[in-house]
């Protein structure tokens, strides 16, 4: 269920960014199909990679934060007990 929700979030994010990119490049000289194809797929792949990287990094940072909190709790416990 969580993986499906994550996929929907990523799809919506990519779609919104693609619409913004296409709206920003609305010049008549760029109406050929090849340029639009490159723009759409380049943006899609780039956003998917950025999304994947961000979630991998946040998961690692979350793991490091838990480790740091655990070490701090252990140190405080040892200081309060006097050992």
C-alpha angles and dihedrals in degrees: 000000000000092000091052091050090050091051091051091049092050093047092051092047092050092046093052092048092048091052090050092049093049092047091051092051099051097133116135092232090064097056096104113115097235095059092047090048091052092046094050097045095040091052092044095051093042093051093045091052092046091049092049092048093048093052093046090051094046091051091052093046089049089053091049091049091053090049092050092049090050092051091047091051091050092049093048090049091051092047093049093047091046100237 
